[in-house]
């Protein structure tokens, strides 16, 4: 038996691309937990974009090693929440 969400997805002929943007700043532990939870997405046409806001805790290297192929944008400095997210748009 399939769940309602799975049935709705299977019934669609075309799946629009969805991008999930995650903003990180010196908090790799929480970001890793978020990335791990996104592995459970059942939607067939999505990507994850990680924007790093000038972290100094080696977050970016950790993400590159643990999630090869994921697009990562590195801001050279902390642009704040709004501007950091805007970079990912």
Backbone as JSON Lines, residues from 0, in Angstrom:
{"i":0,"aa":"X","n":[0.85,-1.18,0.0],"ca":[0.0,0.0,0.0],"c":[0.89,1.24,0.0]}
{"i":1,"aa":"X","n":[0.57,2.2,-0.85],"ca":[1.37,3.42,-0.91],"c":[0.68,4.52,-0.13]}
{"i":2,"aa":"X","n":[1.48,5.44,0.36],"ca":[0.9,6.55,1.1],"c":[0.28,7.54,0.12]}
{"i":3,"aa":"X","n":[-0.53,8.45,0.66],"ca":[-1.18,9.46,-0.17],"c":[-0.16,10.3,-0.91]}
{"i":4,"aa":"X","n":[0.9,10.72,-0.22],"ca":[1.9,11.56,-0.88],"c":[2.59,10.8,-2.0]}
{"i":5,"aa":"X","n":[2.88,9.51,-1.81],"ca":[3.51,8.73,-2.85],"c":[2.58,8.57,-4.04]}
{"i":6,"aa":"X","n":[1.29,8.35,-3.79],"ca":[0.32,8.2,-4.86],"c":[0.23,9.47,-5.68]}
{"i":7,"aa":"X","n":[0.18,10.63,-5.02],"ca":[0.1,11.9,-5.73],"c":[1.32,12.1,-6.61]}
{"i":8,"aa":"X","n":[2.45,11.75,-6.14],"ca":[3.68,11.91,-6.92],"c":[3.68,10.97,-8.11]}
{"i":9,"aa":"X","n":[3.26,9.73,-7.9],"ca":[3.24,8.77,-8.99],"c":[2.24,9.14,-10.06]}
{"i":10,"aa":"X","n":[1.15,9.81,-9.71],"ca":[0.12,10.18,-10.66],"c":[0.54,11.33,-11.55]}
{"i":11,"aa":"X","n":[1.5,12.15,-11.12],"ca":[1.96,13.26,-11.94],"c":[2.81,12.74,-13.09]}
{"i":12,"aa":"X","n":[2.57,13.29,-14.28],"ca":[3.37,12.91,-15.43],"c":[4.66,13.71,-15.43]}
{"i":13,"aa":"X","n":[4.58,14.99,-15.08],"ca":[5.74,15.86,-15.07],"c":[5.99,16.36,-13.66]}
{"i":14,"aa":"X","n":[7.23,16.41,-13.27],"ca":[7.59,16.87,-11.93],"c":[8.44,18.11,-12.05]}
{"i":15,"aa":"X","n":[7.93,19.23,-11.59],"ca":[8.69,20.47,-11.59],"c":[9.9,20.32,-10.68]}
{"i":16,"aa":"X","n":[10.98,20.95,-11.06],"ca":[12.19,20.88,-10.24],"c":[12.02,21.75,-9.01]}
{"i":17,"aa":"X","n":[12.4,21.22,-7.86],"ca":[12.32,21.92,-6.59],"c":[13.73,22.01,-6.03]}
{"i":18,"aa":"X","n":[14.11,23.2,-5.58],"ca":[15.41,23.39,-4.96],"c":[15.22,23.74,-3.5]}
{"i":19,"aa":"X","n":[15.89,23.02,-2.64],"ca":[15.91,23.33,-1.22],"c":[17.22,24.05,-0.93]}
{"i":20,"aa":"X","n":[17.11,25.28,-0.43],"ca":[18.29,26.06,-0.12],"c":[18.51,26.05,1.38]}
{"i":21,"aa":"X","n":[19.72,25.69,1.78],"ca":[20.08,25.64,3.2],"c":[21.2,26.66,3.42]}
{"i":22,"aa":"X","n":[21.02,27.49,4.42],"ca":[22.03,28.48,4.77],"c":[22.78,28.01,6.01]}
{"i":23,"aa":"X","n":[24.09,28.0,5.92],"ca":[24.92,27.57,7.04],"c":[25.88,28.69,7.42]}
{"i":24,"aa":"X","n":[26.09,28.81,8.73],"ca":[27.14,29.68,9.24],"c":[27.66,29.09,10.54]}
{"i":25,"aa":"X","n":[28.82,28.46,10.47],"ca":[29.49,27.89,11.64],"c":[28.6,26.98,12.49]}
{"i":26,"aa":"X","n":[27.77,26.17,11.83],"ca":[26.89,25.26,12.57],"c":[26.78,23.94,11.82]}
{"i":27,"aa":"X","n":[27.92,23.32,11.55],"ca":[27.91,22.12,10.72],"c":[27.12,20.97,11.32]}
{"i":28,"aa":"X","n":[27.07,20.86,12.64],"ca":[26.33,19.75,13.24],"c":[24.84,19.8,12.89]}
{"i":29,"aa":"X","n":[24.22,20.96,13.06],"ca":[22.8,21.09,12.71],"c":[22.57,20.96,11.21]}
{"i":30,"aa":"X","n":[23.48,21.51,10.44],"ca":[23.33,21.42,8.98],"c":[23.47,19.99,8.51]}
{"i":31,"aa":"X","n":[24.37,19.23,9.09],"ca":[24.5,17.82,8.74],"c":[23.21,17.07,9.06]}
{"i":32,"aa":"X","n":[22.62,17.35,10.22],"ca":[21.34,16.72,10.57],"c":[20.26,17.07,9.55]}
{"i":33,"aa":"X","n":[20.24,18.32,9.13],"ca":[19.27,18.74,8.12],"c":[19.5,18.0,6.8]}
{"i":34,"aa":"X","n":[20.73,17.94,6.36],"ca":[21.06,17.24,5.12],"c":[20.68,15.75,5.2]}
{"i":35,"aa":"X","n":[20.93,15.15,6.33],"ca":[20.57,13.74,6.51],"c":[19.06,13.55,6.43]}
{"i":36,"aa":"X","n":[18.3,14.47,7.0],"ca":[16.84,14.35,6.95],"c":[16.32,14.51,5.53]}
{"i":37,"aa":"X","n":[17.0,15.31,4.72],"ca":[16.56,15.52,3.34],"c":[16.77,14.29,2.47]}
{"i":38,"aa":"X","n":[17.53,13.33,2.93],"ca":[17.7,12.08,2.19],"c":[16.4,11.29,2.11]}
{"i":39,"aa":"X","n":[15.43,11.64,2.94],"ca":[14.16,10.91,2.97],"c":[13.11,11.5,2.04]}
{"i":40,"aa":"X","n":[13.48,12.49,1.26],"ca":[12.53,13.08,0.31],"c":[12.17,12.03,-0.73]}
{"i":41,"aa":"X","n":[10.89,11.91,-1.02],"ca":[10.46,10.96,-2.05],"c":[10.14,11.65,-3.37]}
{"i":42,"aa":"X","n":[10.14,12.96,-3.39],"ca":[9.89,13.7,-4.61],"c":[11.01,13.43,-5.61]}
{"i":43,"aa":"X","n":[10.7,13.12,-6.86],"ca":[11.74,12.65,-7.79],"c":[12.61,13.72,-8.45]}
{"i":44,"aa":"X","n":[12.24,14.98,-8.38],"ca":[12.99,15.99,-9.13],"c":[13.37,17.15,-8.22]}
{"i":45,"aa":"X","n":[14.41,16.95,-7.43],"ca":[14.81,18.01,-6.5],"c":[16.33,18.1,-6.44]}
{"i":46,"aa":"X","n":[16.79,19.23,-5.94],"ca":[18.21,19.41,-5.67],"c":[18.35,20.15,-4.35]}
{"i":47,"aa":"X","n":[19.53,20.0,-3.76],"ca":[19.83,20.7,-2.52],"c":[20.96,21.67,-2.82]}
{"i":48,"aa":"X","n":[20.75,22.92,-2.44],"ca":[21.76,23.96,-2.61],"c":[22.15,24.44,-1.23]}
{"i":49,"aa":"X","n":[23.41,24.33,-0.91],"ca":[23.89,24.79,0.39],"c":[24.65,26.1,0.19]}
{"i":50,"aa":"X","n":[24.25,27.12,0.92],"ca":[24.95,28.4,0.89],"c":[25.66,28.54,2.22]}
{"i":51,"aa":"X","n":[26.98,28.68,2.16],"ca":[27.75,28.87,3.38],"c":[28.08,30.35,3.53]}
{"i":52,"aa":"X","n":[27.76,30.87,4.68],"ca":[27.86,32.31,4.95],"c":[29.2,32.67,5.6]}
{"i":53,"aa":"X","n":[30.29,32.24,4.99],"ca":[31.61,32.62,5.49],"c":[32.03,31.89,6.75]}
{"i":54,"aa":"X","n":[31.66,30.63,6.86],"ca":[32.01,29.85,8.06],"c":[33.52,29.75,8.23]}
{"i":55,"aa":"X","n":[33.94,29.69,9.5],"ca":[35.35,29.53,9.83],"c":[35.61,28.23,10.6]}
{"i":56,"aa":"X","n":[34.62,27.34,10.63],"ca":[34.74,26.1,11.4],"c":[34.95,24.87,10.51]}
{"i":57,"aa":"X","n":[35.44,25.07,9.3],"ca":[35.7,23.99,8.35],"c":[34.41,23.28,7.91]}
{"i":58,"aa":"X","n":[33.28,23.96,8.01],"ca":[32.0,23.39,7.59],"c":[32.04,22.96,6.13]}
{"i":59,"aa":"X","n":[32.53,23.84,5.26],"ca":[32.45,23.58,3.82],"c":[33.2,22.3,3.46]}
{"i":60,"aa":"X","n":[34.37,22.09,4.01],"ca":[35.12,20.86,3.72],"c":[34.35,19.64,4.19]}
{"i":61,"aa":"X","n":[33.72,19.75,5.32],"ca":[32.91,18.65,5.86],"c":[31.76,18.32,4.9]}
{"i":62,"aa":"X","n":[31.08,19.35,4.39],"ca":[29.96,19.13,3.47],"c":[30.44,18.56,2.14]}
{"i":63,"aa":"X","n":[31.54,19.06,1.64],"ca":[32.08,18.56,0.37],"c":[32.45,17.09,0.49]}
{"i":64,"aa":"X","n":[33.04,16.69,1.61],"ca":[33.43,15.3,1.8],"c":[32.23,14.39,2.05]}
{"i":65,"aa":"X","n":[31.25,14.88,2.8],"ca":[30.1,14.05,3.16],"c":[28.98,14.03,2.15]}
{"i":66,"aa":"X","n":[28.96,15.01,1.25],"ca":[27.87,15.12,0.27],"c":[28.44,15.51,-1.09]}
{"i":67,"aa":"X","n":[29.26,14.64,-1.67],"ca":[29.85,14.98,-2.97],"c":[28.76,15.19,-4.02]}
{"i":68,"aa":"X","n":[28.99,16.15,-4.87],"ca":[28.02,16.44,-5.92],"c":[26.98,17.47,-5.54]}
{"i":69,"aa":"X","n":[26.84,17.76,-4.26],"ca":[25.88,18.78,-3.83],"c":[26.46,20.15,-4.18]}
{"i":70,"aa":"X","n":[25.61,21.01,-4.73],"ca":[26.08,22.35,-5.06],"c":[26.26,23.17,-3.78]}
{"i":71,"aa":"X","n":[27.41,23.78,-3.65],"ca":[27.72,24.61,-2.5],"c":[28.19,25.97,-2.99]}
{"i":72,"aa":"X","n":[27.55,27.01,-2.49],"ca":[27.98,28.37,-2.77],"c":[28.65,28.88,-1.51]}
{"i":73,"aa":"X","n":[29.86,29.38,-1.67],"ca":[30.61,29.89,-0.53],"c":[30.64,31.41,-0.57]}
{"i":74,"aa":"X","n":[29.92,32.04,0.36],"ca":[30.03,33.48,0.52],"c":[31.33,33.74,1.27]}
{"i":75,"aa":"X","n":[32.06,34.72,0.88],"ca":[33.34,35.0,1.51],"c":[33.22,35.58,2.9]}
{"i":76,"aa":"X","n":[32.0,35.98,3.26],"ca":[31.77,36.59,4.57],"c":[30.33,36.31,4.99]}
{"i":77,"aa":"X","n":[30.03,36.6,6.26],"ca":[28.68,36.42,6.76],"c":[27.83,37.58,6.27]}
{"i":78,"aa":"X","n":[26.91,37.29,5.37],"ca":[26.04,38.31,4.78],"c":[24.74,38.47,5.55]}
{"i":79,"aa":"X","n":[24.56,37.73,6.62],"ca":[23.3,37.76,7.35],"c":[22.31,36.79,6.74]}
{"i":80,"aa":"X","n":[21.2,36.62,7.42],"ca":[20.21,35.62,7.01],"c":[19.59,35.94,5.65]}
{"i":81,"aa":"X","n":[19.04,37.13,5.51],"ca":[18.31,37.47,4.28],"c":[19.23,37.49,3.07]}
{"i":82,"aa":"X","n":[20.33,38.22,3.15],"ca":[21.21,38.31,1.99],"c":[21.89,36.97,1.7]}
{"i":83,"aa":"X","n":[22.21,36.22,2.75],"ca":[22.79,34.9,2.54],"c":[21.84,34.0,1.75]}
{"i":84,"aa":"X","n":[20.56,34.01,2.1],"ca":[19.58,33.23,1.35],"c":[19.39,33.77,-0.06]}
{"i":85,"aa":"X","n":[19.43,35.08,-0.21],"ca":[19.25,35.66,-1.54],"c":[20.33,35.2,-2.51]}
{"i":86,"aa":"X","n":[21.52,34.96,-2.03],"ca":[22.61,34.47,-2.88],"c":[22.19,33.13,-3.51]}
{"i":87,"aa":"X","n":[21.42,32.35,-2.79],"ca":[20.99,31.05,-3.29],"c":[19.81,31.1,-4.22]}
{"i":88,"aa":"X","n":[19.25,32.24,-4.45],"ca":[18.09,32.36,-5.33],"c":[18.49,32.42,-6.79]}
